[in-house]
């Protein structure tokens, strides 16, 4: 499979800091047999064909036939082992969100954490606003434990949407996280994403520079104490200057959607102890 279009769309979004910061986001392309997905800890801005992991789709499907332990750490360890076993090559570790990429039937999937999108996904009235702006065809998942639980819930949602509408969903908003966009060609990905960003932007009074500067002036600790932490990236890389500014913009923009809503404490606690995020942070710190 020629991966150049996947590389191009990855670099395209990875070069825009309003959409991708640090190692955030992931992309993929698939055929009936194989999925090529971004390796964990790599940068979309600079990724080449060698930065993607070739996965056996047959082995990924087999994972859904297995029974895993109820205890979280044991379950995630077994799922990770099966994910690694599904690799066709063993040089790199695939994104933890590989399962989600495989679940969408469309050829291309792009997952990002745009500031404008998270102004919606991190807002108290985010879901109602999303459906008002984009209709009932989109999928919205509330804060959910990452990894196997998230993928399992999305799997059910995709199947239910297909059964009820006869169509495959191509947009998934994830509360306190970001957005997945799926399509059969990269130009359609861009069309969908442009519409999402433009539609949200029209709801926001962009003359918010004074509010943003005022919040930046109080520093990360006071800001987090007042507003909380919005997404996994904001927790894992807390204190990073660019992500602090991103957090402030989310807080200000979310005022147009009912006010900001941080990650629930149970989710922050899970991420703090999750091996996957610790691995990702370590990889990014090495870049």
Backbone as CSV, one residue per row, in Angstrom:
resi,resn,N_x,N_y,N_z,CA_x,CA_y,CA_z,C_x,C_y,C_z
1,UNK,0.847,-1.205,0.000,0.000,0.000,0.000,0.878,1.249,0.000
2,UNK,0.552,2.201,-0.862,1.273,3.468,-0.902,0.783,4.365,0.237
3,UNK,1.682,4.715,1.139,1.301,5.482,2.331,1.457,6.986,2.153
4,UNK,1.798,7.453,0.948,2.124,8.864,0.792,0.954,9.783,1.141
5,UNK,-0.258,9.405,0.738,-1.404,10.262,1.073,-1.616,10.329,2.581
6,UNK,-1.370,9.228,3.270,-1.490,9.228,4.729,-0.415,10.118,5.347
7,UNK,0.810,10.030,4.835,1.892,10.896,5.314,1.529,12.363,5.090
8,UNK,1.010,12.658,3.903,0.691,14.050,3.562,-0.390,14.631,4.476
9,UNK,-1.463,13.877,4.701,-2.552,14.397,5.539,-2.086,14.493,6.994
10,UNK,-1.217,13.603,7.404,-0.665,13.650,8.764,0.188,14.892,8.952
11,UNK,1.096,15.152,8.002,1.952,16.348,8.074,1.128,17.621,7.976
12,UNK,0.071,17.583,7.174,-0.796,18.747,6.970,-1.412,19.203,8.290
13,UNK,-1.997,18.262,9.033,-2.602,18.631,10.313,-1.566,18.767,11.413
14,UNK,-0.512,17.970,11.343,0.516,18.043,12.371,1.265,19.352,12.391
15,UNK,1.244,20.087,11.272,1.951,21.360,11.182,1.122,22.530,11.691
16,UNK,-0.125,22.275,12.051,-1.029,23.329,12.527,-1.213,23.196,14.032
17,UNK,-0.619,24.110,14.805,-0.661,24.000,16.265,-2.037,24.300,16.848
18,UNK,-2.966,24.822,16.055,-4.335,24.968,16.529,-5.073,23.629,16.485
19,UNK,-4.439,22.630,15.848,-5.067,21.314,15.696,-4.273,20.230,16.413
20,UNK,-2.944,20.306,16.351,-2.086,19.275,16.945,-0.959,19.933,17.718
21,UNK,-0.781,19.528,18.971,0.342,19.980,19.791,1.130,18.768,20.288
22,UNK,2.434,18.921,20.348,3.332,17.853,20.809,3.044,16.565,20.021
23,UNK,2.896,15.450,20.708,2.666,14.175,20.014,1.209,13.817,19.901
24,UNK,0.316,14.787,20.104,-1.108,14.494,20.120,-1.654,14.082,18.774
25,UNK,-2.710,13.277,18.805,-3.391,12.871,17.584,-2.756,11.665,16.924
26,UNK,-3.511,11.038,16.031,-3.019,9.899,15.273,-3.839,9.728,14.004
27,UNK,-3.273,9.019,13.041,-3.899,8.843,11.735,-3.713,7.408,11.274
28,UNK,-4.526,7.017,10.282,-4.407,5.650,9.772,-4.976,5.531,8.372
29,UNK,-4.592,4.450,7.706,-5.192,4.048,6.437,-5.329,2.530,6.475
30,UNK,-6.331,1.989,5.800,-6.563,0.543,5.853,-7.038,0.001,4.524
31,UNK,-6.818,-1.295,4.311,-7.514,-2.052,3.282,-8.178,-3.219,3.991
32,UNK,-8.627,-4.217,3.270,-9.380,-5.286,3.929,-8.518,-6.144,4.840
33,UNK,-7.208,-6.135,4.629,-6.327,-7.010,5.399,-5.472,-6.291,6.437
34,UNK,-5.059,-5.063,6.127,-4.079,-4.418,6.985,-4.483,-2.990,7.335
35,UNK,-4.053,-2.580,8.515,-4.218,-1.208,8.998,-2.833,-0.647,9.261
36,UNK,-2.570,0.542,8.727,-1.333,1.255,9.028,-1.696,2.420,9.935
37,UNK,-1.168,2.421,11.149,-1.534,3.425,12.138,-0.284,4.067,12.722
38,UNK,-0.404,5.312,13.113,0.735,6.045,13.678,1.312,5.318,14.889
39,UNK,2.627,5.255,14.937,3.291,4.677,16.106,3.163,5.619,17.286
40,UNK,3.022,5.063,18.467,2.886,5.852,19.683,4.126,6.710,19.903
41,UNK,3.880,7.983,20.244,4.971,8.876,20.573,5.610,9.571,19.388
42,UNK,5.171,9.260,18.159,5.717,9.943,16.993,4.955,11.242,16.743
43,UNK,5.526,12.102,15.911,4.949,13.412,15.640,4.286,13.431,14.270
44,UNK,3.031,13.846,14.215,2.352,13.960,12.930,3.026,14.998,12.038
45,UNK,3.622,15.991,12.644,4.249,17.072,11.874,5.383,16.557,11.001
46,UNK,6.128,15.592,11.495,7.328,15.130,10.793,7.271,13.665,10.388
47,UNK,6.170,13.000,10.622,6.095,11.561,10.387,6.292,11.223,8.912
48,UNK,6.970,10.118,8.660,7.148,9.570,7.317,6.493,8.196,7.290
49,UNK,6.579,7.514,6.162,5.959,6.195,6.041,6.488,5.227,7.103
50,UNK,7.745,5.420,7.490,8.348,4.518,8.483,7.776,4.730,9.881
51,UNK,7.017,5.805,10.077,6.445,6.087,11.391,5.113,5.416,11.652
52,UNK,4.649,4.598,10.704,3.380,3.900,10.871,3.614,2.410,11.110
53,UNK,2.726,1.814,11.875,2.835,0.403,12.225,1.809,-0.382,11.411
54,UNK,2.267,-1.444,10.750,1.385,-2.303,9.969,0.731,-3.326,10.896
55,UNK,-0.600,-3.345,10.899,-1.351,-4.211,11.805,-2.199,-5.214,11.017
56,UNK,-2.324,-6.417,11.544,-3.221,-7.419,10.977,-4.646,-7.138,11.436
57,UNK,-5.538,-6.839,10.506,-6.919,-6.563,10.883,-7.623,-7.823,11.384
58,UNK,-7.235,-8.972,10.878,-7.831,-10.228,11.346,-7.526,-10.443,12.826
59,UNK,-6.292,-10.137,13.233,-5.934,-10.302,14.641,-6.611,-9.253,15.518
60,UNK,-6.791,-8.044,14.992,-7.500,-7.022,15.760,-8.947,-7.434,15.993
61,UNK,-9.575,-8.027,14.996,-10.962,-8.495,15.142,-11.045,-9.602,16.188
62,UNK,-10.045,-10.468,16.227,-10.049,-11.576,17.189,-10.096,-11.091,18.630
63,UNK,-9.550,-9.914,18.876,-9.518,-9.371,20.234,-10.928,-9.233,20.791
64,UNK,-11.899,-8.938,19.917,-13.281,-8.760,20.386,-13.961,-10.076,20.748
65,UNK,-13.319,-11.192,20.468,-13.892,-12.493,20.836,-13.360,-12.982,22.175
66,UNK,-12.438,-12.242,22.778,-11.783,-12.698,23.997,-12.450,-12.136,25.248
67,UNK,-12.276,-12.849,26.338,-12.718,-12.374,27.645,-11.487,-11.905,28.420
68,UNK,-11.549,-10.669,28.873,-10.417,-10.090,29.597,-10.766,-9.930,31.076
69,UNK,-9.748,-9.824,31.941,-10.015,-9.663,33.376,-10.804,-8.390,33.663
70,UNK,-11.567,-8.409,34.734,-12.304,-7.222,35.142,-11.390,-6.202,35.801
71,UNK,-10.341,-6.677,36.462,-9.402,-5.773,37.115,-8.680,-4.953,36.044
72,UNK,-8.656,-3.637,36.228,-8.254,-2.728,35.160,-6.822,-2.969,34.684
73,UNK,-5.856,-2.991,35.597,-4.463,-3.120,35.177,-4.208,-4.448,34.475
74,UNK,-4.794,-5.514,34.993,-4.616,-6.825,34.367,-5.240,-6.844,32.983
75,UNK,-6.423,-6.238,32.869,-7.105,-6.197,31.571,-6.286,-5.410,30.553
76,UNK,-5.840,-4.215,30.934,-5.106,-3.377,29.993,-3.786,-4.020,29.586
77,UNK,-3.159,-4.742,30.498,-1.905,-5.421,30.168,-2.141,-6.526,29.141
78,UNK,-3.213,-7.273,29.301,-3.515,-8.351,28.352,-3.927,-7.789,26.990
79,UNK,-4.715,-6.727,27.011,-5.129,-6.098,25.752,-3.912,-5.549,25.016
80,UNK,-3.011,-4.908,25.755,-1.800,-4.377,25.133,-0.972,-5.499,24.521
81,UNK,-0.865,-6.621,25.211,-0.106,-7.755,24.676,-0.724,-8.251,23.378
82,UNK,-2.047,-8.313,23.323,-2.722,-8.754,22.097,-2.589,-7.720,20.982
83,UNK,-2.595,-6.451,21.352,-2.392,-5.392,20.361,-0.993,-5.516,19.749
84,UNK,-0.009,-5.723,20.587,1.358,-5.869,20.090,1.496,-7.119,19.227
85,UNK,0.768,-8.161,19.567,0.821,-9.403,18.794,0.183,-9.236,17.414
86,UNK,-0.674,-8.234,17.276,-1.346,-8.012,15.988,-0.455,-7.265,14.994
87,UNK,0.735,-6.868,15.413,1.651,-6.179,14.506,2.209,-7.146,13.462
88,UNK,2.373,-6.643,12.260,3.056,-7.394,11.212,4.561,-7.159,11.274
89,UNK,4.957,-6.057,11.871,6.366,-5.757,12.121,6.496,-5.384,13.592
90,UNK,7.644,-5.614,14.181,7.764,-5.446,15.636,8.709,-4.323,16.052
91,UNK,8.967,-3.367,15.132,9.903,-2.307,15.492,9.275,-1.230,16.367
92,UNK,7.977,-0.986,16.214,7.348,0.142,16.890,6.079,-0.301,17.614
93,UNK,5.651,0.570,18.527,4.422,0.322,19.288,3.279,1.122,18.670
94,UNK,2.176,0.472,18.316,1.062,1.200,17.695,0.332,2.086,18.690
95,UNK,-0.319,3.104,18.163,-1.134,3.984,18.994,-2.115,3.183,19.827
96,UNK,-2.357,3.637,21.052,-3.336,2.969,21.911,-4.734,3.061,21.314
97,UNK,-4.939,4.011,20.405,-6.259,4.181,19.791,-6.393,3.417,18.477
98,UNK,-5.484,2.452,18.274,-5.528,1.606,17.080,-6.889,0.950,16.906
99,UNK,-7.476,0.477,17.995,-8.774,-0.198,17.900,-9.835,0.716,17.286
100,UNK,-9.838,1.973,17.683,-10.820,2.914,17.157,-10.620,3.121,15.658
101,UNK,-9.381,3.229,15.237,-9.097,3.390,13.811,-9.613,2.190,13.020
102,UNK,-9.434,1.006,13.566,-9.871,-0.197,12.859,-11.392,-0.326,12.822
103,UNK,-12.069,0.195,13.836,-13.524,0.058,13.923,-14.248,0.875,12.859
104,UNK,-13.702,2.024,12.483,-14.322,2.793,11.408,-14.104,2.057,10.084
105,UNK,-15.149,1.827,9.304,-14.986,1.092,8.043,-14.322,1.908,6.941
106,UNK,-14.295,3.231,7.073,-13.723,4.084,6.039,-12.206,3.865,5.923
107,UNK,-11.668,4.178,4.757,-10.253,3.928,4.467,-9.326,4.766,5.331
108,UNK,-9.628,6.052,5.473,-8.765,6.963,6.229,-9.455,7.411,7.517
109,UNK,-8.665,7.519,8.579,-9.160,8.051,9.846,-8.125,9.028,10.388
110,UNK,-8.595,10.204,10.791,-7.723,11.223,11.385,-8.293,11.602,12.744
111,UNK,-7.476,11.474,13.776,-7.879,11.839,15.136,-6.988,12.967,15.622
112,UNK,-7.609,14.090,15.988,-6.858,15.253,16.451,-7.537,15.884,17.662
113,UNK,-6.842,16.869,18.248,-7.343,17.562,19.438,-7.379,19.075,19.187
114,UNK,-8.109,19.542,18.180,-8.106,20.976,17.879,-8.636,21.809,19.043
115,UNK,-8.060,22.996,19.199,-8.505,23.895,20.252,-9.995,24.199,20.123
116,UNK,-10.438,24.510,18.909,-11.854,24.840,18.698,-12.758,23.655,19.013
117,UNK,-12.349,22.463,18.612,-13.159,21.276,18.913,-13.254,21.060,20.409
118,UNK,-12.127,21.207,21.104,-12.155,20.970,22.549,-12.853,22.082,23.321
119,UNK,-13.030,23.239,22.686,-13.907,24.248,23.288,-15.326,23.703,23.388
120,UNK,-15.663,22.804,22.468,-16.986,22.175,22.467,-17.002,20.917,23.336
121,UNK,-15.984,20.054,23.173,-15.985,18.782,23.903,-15.690,18.967,25.389
122,UNK,-15.128,20.109,25.751,-14.841,20.399,27.166,-15.819,21.427,27.720
123,UNK,-17.013,21.471,27.140,-18.024,22.438,27.574,-19.205,21.730,28.226
124,UNK,-19.840,22.389,29.170,-20.971,21.802,29.887,-22.130,21.460,28.959
125,UNK,-22.337,22.276,27.933,-23.427,22.030,26.989,-22.888,21.559,25.638
126,UNK,-21.727,20.938,25.669,-21.062,20.538,24.441,-21.861,19.581,23.586
127,UNK,-22.430,18.557,24.199,-23.158,17.561,23.417,-24.383,18.167,22.741
128,UNK,-25.156,18.949,23.480,-26.352,19.547,22.879,-25.980,20.528,21.776
129,UNK,-24.903,21.284,21.972,-24.456,22.200,20.940,-23.947,21.443,19.715
130,UNK,-23.227,20.355,19.926,-22.711,19.567,18.808,-23.851,19.049,17.938
131,UNK,-24.899,18.555,18.575,-26.035,18.030,17.805,-26.809,19.156,17.128
132,UNK,-26.836,20.325,17.775,-27.493,21.476,17.159,-26.727,21.944,15.921
133,UNK,-25.408,21.893,16.002,-24.585,22.405,14.909,-24.367,21.397,13.785
134,UNK,-24.310,20.108,14.140,-23.913,19.103,13.148,-24.956,18.018,12.906
135,UNK,-26.073,18.097,13.589,-27.123,17.115,13.360,-26.937,15.848,14.176
136,UNK,-27.866,14.937,14.019,-27.874,13.727,14.829,-26.942,12.638,14.297
137,UNK,-26.353,12.858,13.107,-25.509,11.810,12.532,-24.178,11.644,13.245
138,UNK,-23.732,12.699,13.936,-22.456,12.574,14.631,-22.598,11.659,15.852
139,UNK,-21.482,11.143,16.301,-21.442,10.377,17.543,-20.753,11.210,18.615
140,UNK,-21.277,11.118,19.826,-20.698,11.824,20.979,-20.536,10.817,22.098
141,UNK,-19.310,10.701,22.598,-19.084,9.789,23.711,-18.657,10.598,24.927
142,UNK,-19.291,10.389,26.065,-18.944,11.135,27.278,-17.584,10.692,27.799
143,UNK,-17.059,11.368,28.840,-15.779,10.936,29.401,-15.812,9.438,29.711
144,UNK,-14.843,8.717,29.180,-14.824,7.263,29.248,-13.413,6.789,29.537
145,UNK,-13.291,5.715,30.290,-11.980,5.147,30.575,-11.291,4.781,29.265
146,UNK,-10.068,5.262,29.028,-9.390,4.980,27.760,-9.053,3.508,27.591
147,UNK,-8.522,3.181,26.426,-8.100,1.820,26.166,-9.256,0.938,25.736
148,UNK,-9.299,-0.256,26.293,-10.270,-1.262,25.873,-11.710,-0.804,26.115
149,UNK,-11.972,-0.183,27.255,-13.336,0.243,27.576,-13.840,1.257,26.555
150,UNK,-13.021,2.251,26.243,-13.405,3.256,25.253,-13.680,2.604,23.906
151,UNK,-12.765,1.758,23.451,-12.934,1.122,22.152,-14.199,0.255,22.112
152,UNK,-14.461,-0.457,23.203,-15.649,-1.305,23.268,-16.925,-0.476,23.177
153,UNK,-16.961,0.641,23.880,-18.143,1.501,23.845,-18.344,2.117,22.464
154,UNK,-17.255,2.550,21.835,-17.366,3.118,20.492,-17.807,2.050,19.493
155,UNK,-17.308,0.854,19.658,-17.724,-0.268,18.784,-19.235,-0.434,18.822
156,UNK,-19.807,-0.383,20.021,-21.263,-0.515,20.172,-21.981,0.671,19.534
157,UNK,-21.465,1.868,19.744,-22.097,3.063,19.194,-22.093,3.053,17.665
158,UNK,-20.974,2.652,17.062,-20.886,2.599,15.611,-21.886,1.603,15.033
159,UNK,-21.999,0.453,15.691,-22.930,-0.572,15.215,-24.376,-0.096,15.344
160,UNK,-24.715,0.532,16.459,-26.068,1.040,16.662,-26.416,2.131,15.663
161,UNK,-25.449,3.007,15.383,-25.679,4.077,14.413,-25.934,3.494,13.024
162,UNK,-25.152,2.502,12.630,-25.332,1.858,11.333,-26.691,1.182,11.245
163,UNK,-27.095,0.515,12.318,-28.378,-0.191,12.324,-29.545,0.780,12.257
164,UNK,-29.451,1.902,12.957,-30.588,2.824,13.035,-30.682,3.760,11.833
165,UNK,-29.545,4.074,11.205,-29.562,5.045,10.102,-29.241,4.433,8.747
166,UNK,-28.633,3.257,8.752,-28.197,2.650,7.500,-26.912,3.263,6.966
167,UNK,-26.285,4.151,7.737,-25.069,4.839,7.295,-23.947,4.637,8.312
168,UNK,-22.723,4.711,7.814,-21.558,4.652,8.694,-21.254,6.050,9.225
169,UNK,-21.120,6.180,10.526,-20.769,7.464,11.123,-19.375,7.885,10.658
170,UNK,-19.187,9.182,10.422,-17.857,9.650,10.023,-17.291,10.727,10.946
171,UNK,-18.035,11.055,12.001,-17.539,12.007,12.999,-17.821,11.457,14.394
172,UNK,-16.796,11.430,15.209,-16.949,11.041,16.619,-16.324,12.117,17.484
173,UNK,-17.162,12.820,18.249,-16.666,13.767,19.237,-16.472,13.025,20.556
174,UNK,-15.318,13.232,21.171,-14.994,12.585,22.440,-14.886,13.653,23.515
175,UNK,-15.771,13.616,24.483,-15.759,14.616,25.541,-14.406,14.639,26.240
176,UNK,-13.901,15.851,26.465,-12.602,16.046,27.115,-11.478,15.303,26.401
177,UNK,-11.540,15.335,25.074,-10.486,14.635,24.336,-10.247,15.215,22.939
178,UNK,-11.203,15.114,22.022,-10.969,15.565,20.658,-11.983,15.000,19.696
179,UNK,-11.554,14.753,18.444,-12.486,14.326,17.404,-11.820,13.300,16.489
180,UNK,-12.615,12.323,16.045,-12.229,11.396,14.985,-13.026,11.745,13.736
181,UNK,-12.347,11.802,12.605,-13.004,12.025,11.315,-12.587,10.881,10.394
182,UNK,-13.566,10.259,9.732,-13.298,9.113,8.869,-13.884,9.350,7.485
183,UNK,-13.139,8.948,6.450,-13.614,9.103,5.074,-12.810,8.177,4.166
184,UNK,-13.276,8.023,2.938,-12.600,7.124,2.004,-11.538,7.802,1.160
185,UNK,-11.388,9.127,1.297,-10.264,9.812,0.655,-9.884,11.023,1.499
186,UNK,-8.654,11.488,1.314,-8.134,12.539,2.187,-8.803,13.882,1.935
187,UNK,-9.265,14.136,0.722,-9.942,15.402,0.456,-11.258,15.489,1.217
188,UNK,-11.941,14.358,1.344,-13.181,14.349,2.129,-12.884,14.579,3.605
189,UNK,-11.771,14.026,4.088,-11.337,14.295,5.464,-11.197,15.798,5.669
190,UNK,-10.515,16.468,4.737,-10.302,17.914,4.858,-11.632,18.671,4.809
191,UNK,-12.538,18.242,3.943,-13.839,18.912,3.832,-14.617,18.810,5.138
192,UNK,-14.631,17.624,5.722,-15.355,17.413,6.979,-14.721,18.223,8.099
193,UNK,-13.389,18.158,8.190,-12.697,18.878,9.261,-12.860,20.382,9.118
194,UNK,-12.745,20.883,7.889,-12.925,22.325,7.668,-14.314,22.765,8.105
195,UNK,-15.304,21.955,7.800,-16.674,22.299,8.186,-16.829,22.316,9.703
196,UNK,-16.230,21.352,10.375,-16.300,21.300,11.834,-15.689,22.564,12.440
197,UNK,-14.477,22.886,12.012,-13.768,24.027,12.589,-14.458,25.345,12.253
198,UNK,-14.886,25.498,11.005,-15.551,26.743,10.599,-16.876,26.929,11.329
199,UNK,-17.613,25.845,11.498,-18.921,25.925,12.159,-18.780,26.312,13.622
200,UNK,-17.811,25.705,14.304,-17.588,26.053,15.714,-17.093,27.493,15.839
201,UNK,-16.185,27.873,14.967,-15.598,29.216,15.036,-16.662,30.303,14.898
202,UNK,-17.672,30.046,14.093,-18.728,31.037,13.880,-19.551,31.288,15.144
203,UNK,-19.503,30.357,16.105,-20.259,30.505,17.346,-19.485,31.266,18.407
204,UNK,-18.219,31.558,18.124,-17.337,32.149,19.126,-17.002,33.591,18.780
205,UNK,-17.091,34.454,19.757,-16.618,35.821,19.604,-15.104,35.777,19.750
206,UNK,-14.418,35.902,18.639,-12.967,35.731,18.671,-12.229,36.910,19.309
207,UNK,-12.953,37.960,19.677,-12.309,39.106,20.338,-12.164,38.810,21.834
208,UNK,-11.370,37.792,22.103,-11.213,37.325,23.481,-9.776,37.458,23.968
209,UNK,-8.964,38.209,23.235,-7.539,38.274,23.545,-7.282,38.773,24.964
210,UNK,-8.068,39.745,25.411,-7.855,40.277,26.760,-8.128,39.208,27.821
211,UNK,-9.212,38.467,27.661,-9.521,37.398,28.615,-8.428,36.338,28.617
212,UNK,-7.967,35.988,27.437,-6.918,34.974,27.333,-5.649,35.464,28.019
213,UNK,-5.243,36.684,27.758,-4.019,37.220,28.377,-4.145,37.321,29.890
214,UNK,-5.329,37.671,30.377,-5.534,37.758,31.827,-5.358,36.392,32.484
215,UNK,-5.899,35.354,31.858,-5.770,34.012,32.428,-4.337,33.495,32.310
216,UNK,-3.673,33.804,31.220,-2.276,33.390,31.092,-1.416,34.026,32.175
217,UNK,-1.780,35.210,32.605,-0.966,35.940,33.580,-1.012,35.334,34.974
218,UNK,-2.047,34.518,35.258,-2.157,33.960,36.606,-1.312,32.702,36.783
219,UNK,-0.825,32.139,35.675,0.030,30.961,35.764,-0.756,29.656,35.764
220,UNK,-0.032,28.576,35.445,-0.666,27.268,35.280,-1.341,26.774,36.556
221,UNK,-0.668,26.864,37.690,-1.210,26.288,38.925,-2.536,26.937,39.318
222,UNK,-2.589,28.260,39.295,-3.835,28.942,39.667,-4.927,28.670,38.637
223,UNK,-4.534,28.625,37.376,-5.519,28.338,36.332,-6.118,26.944,36.528
224,UNK,-5.255,25.950,36.715,-5.732,24.576,36.898,-6.569,24.452,38.161
225,UNK,-6.214,25.193,39.196,-7.002,25.167,40.419,-8.402,25.711,40.224
226,UNK,-8.545,26.661,39.313,-9.852,27.271,39.062,-10.666,26.499,38.028
227,UNK,-9.999,26.040,36.957,-10.720,25.443,35.821,-10.566,23.930,35.720
228,UNK,-9.579,23.370,36.422,-9.336,21.942,36.293,-8.497,21.627,35.062
229,UNK,-8.461,20.356,34.712,-7.669,19.884,33.571,-8.626,19.346,32.519
230,UNK,-8.441,19.769,31.279,-9.451,19.500,30.260,-9.300,18.173,29.523
231,UNK,-8.070,17.782,29.183,-7.879,16.584,28.361,-6.687,15.779,28.865
232,UNK,-6.535,14.538,28.397,-5.356,13.756,28.786,-4.043,14.457,28.467
233,UNK,-3.929,15.087,27.293,-2.692,15.786,26.954,-2.380,16.895,27.951
234,UNK,-3.412,17.611,28.379,-3.188,18.705,29.324,-2.719,18.182,30.680
235,UNK,-3.064,16.938,30.997,-2.569,16.357,32.244,-1.158,15.804,32.069
236,UNK,-0.965,15.001,31.018,0.324,14.342,30.820,1.448,15.358,30.649
237,UNK,1.169,16.452,29.917,2.190,17.454,29.655,1.907,18.756,30.396
238,UNK,1.275,18.642,31.569,0.905,19.832,32.330,2.144,20.679,32.611
239,UNK,1.948,21.990,32.490,3.057,22.907,32.660,3.698,23.305,31.354
240,UNK,3.472,22.536,30.287,4.002,22.923,28.986,3.365,24.245,28.555
241,UNK,4.175,25.185,28.121,3.699,26.532,27.831,2.618,26.545,26.749
242,UNK,2.827,25.782,25.678,1.863,25.784,24.577,0.548,25.128,24.988
243,UNK,0.645,24.086,25.794,-0.584,23.434,26.243,-1.302,24.265,27.298
244,UNK,-0.566,25.054,28.065,-1.204,25.988,28.990,-2.015,27.009,28.205
245,UNK,-1.432,27.562,27.153,-2.166,28.518,26.325,-3.380,27.861,25.682
246,UNK,-3.220,26.606,25.256,-4.338,25.864,24.678,-5.459,25.704,25.704
247,UNK,-5.099,25.374,26.935,-6.089,25.226,28.006,-6.849,26.523,28.246
248,UNK,-6.121,27.624,28.246,-6.747,28.924,28.476,-7.736,29.247,27.355
249,UNK,-7.340,29.006,26.121,-8.244,29.259,24.994,-9.499,28.391,25.092
250,UNK,-9.329,27.140,25.468,-10.484,26.250,25.628,-11.438,26.809,26.676
251,UNK,-10.885,27.255,27.812,-11.718,27.801,28.883,-12.508,29.011,28.404
252,UNK,-11.849,29.884,27.660,-12.503,31.104,27.192,-13.531,30.798,26.116
253,UNK,-13.160,29.977,25.152,-14.081,29.654,24.061,-15.277,28.832,24.550
254,UNK,-15.062,27.985,25.560,-16.148,27.143,26.069,-17.258,27.960,26.711
255,UNK,-16.971,29.212,27.049,-18.010,30.073,27.613,-19.185,30.241,26.645
256,UNK,-18.931,30.070,25.360,-19.988,30.211,24.360,-20.820,28.937,24.227
257,UNK,-20.419,27.885,24.967,-21.147,26.614,24.945,-21.521,26.174,26.359
258,UNK,-21.852,27.147,27.201,-22.320,26.827,28.549,-21.259,26.817,29.623
259,UNK,-20.031,27.152,29.268,-18.954,27.152,30.260,-18.128,25.883,30.190
260,UNK,-16.902,25.949,30.681,-15.978,24.821,30.568,-16.286,23.718,31.568
261,UNK,-15.918,22.495,31.187,-16.133,21.301,32.010,-14.839,20.487,32.003
262,UNK,-14.121,20.381,33.131,-12.866,19.625,33.140,-13.103,18.125,33.126
263,UNK,-12.020,17.376,32.943,-12.109,15.927,33.075,-12.567,15.578,34.486
264,UNK,-13.388,14.541,34.625,-13.751,14.100,35.973,-12.525,13.566,36.708
265,UNK,-12.550,13.649,38.012,-11.387,13.267,38.813,-10.996,11.811,38.602
266,UNK,-11.993,10.920,38.450,-11.676,9.502,38.273,-10.878,9.268,36.986
267,UNK,-11.149,10.075,35.953,-10.432,9.920,34.694,-9.001,10.445,34.818
268,UNK,-8.841,11.564,35.505,-7.496,12.089,35.743,-6.667,11.093,36.540
269,UNK,-7.276,10.487,37.558,-6.565,9.500,38.377,-6.140,8.297,37.540
270,UNK,-7.012,7.858,36.630,-6.686,6.712,35.778,-5.502,7.043,34.873
271,UNK,-5.543,8.204,34.255,-4.479,8.607,33.327,-3.148,8.759,34.053
272,UNK,-3.209,9.235,35.290,-1.986,9.431,36.066,-1.228,8.129,36.270
273,UNK,-1.960,7.025,36.302,-1.349,5.733,36.605,-1.330,4.801,35.401
274,UNK,-1.688,5.308,34.227,-1.824,4.455,33.047,-0.482,4.290,32.347
275,UNK,-0.059,3.064,32.186,1.235,2.771,31.564,1.343,3.367,30.173
276,UNK,0.242,3.363,29.435,0.244,3.857,28.057,0.652,5.326,27.996
277,UNK,0.070,6.152,28.875,0.393,7.575,28.868,1.808,7.831,29.371
278,UNK,2.248,7.035,30.321,3.625,7.184,30.797,4.616,6.862,29.686
279,UNK,4.296,5.856,28.885,5.142,5.497,27.744,5.160,6.634,26.724
280,UNK,3.976,7.174,26.410,3.877,8.238,25.406,4.670,9.476,25.849
281,UNK,4.548,9.816,27.121,5.280,10.985,27.634,6.782,10.764,27.512
282,UNK,7.222,9.570,27.839,8.641,9.261,27.756,9.141,9.373,26.312
283,UNK,8.363,8.875,25.360,8.754,8.942,23.954,8.844,10.388,23.478
284,UNK,7.862,11.213,23.844,7.862,12.599,23.416,9.001,13.387,24.045
285,UNK,9.353,13.048,25.259,10.452,13.739,25.924,11.803,13.411,25.273
286,UNK,11.837,12.303,24.515,13.066,11.902,23.863,13.227,12.570,22.494
287,UNK,12.140,13.164,21.993,12.203,13.749,20.652,12.921,15.098,20.666
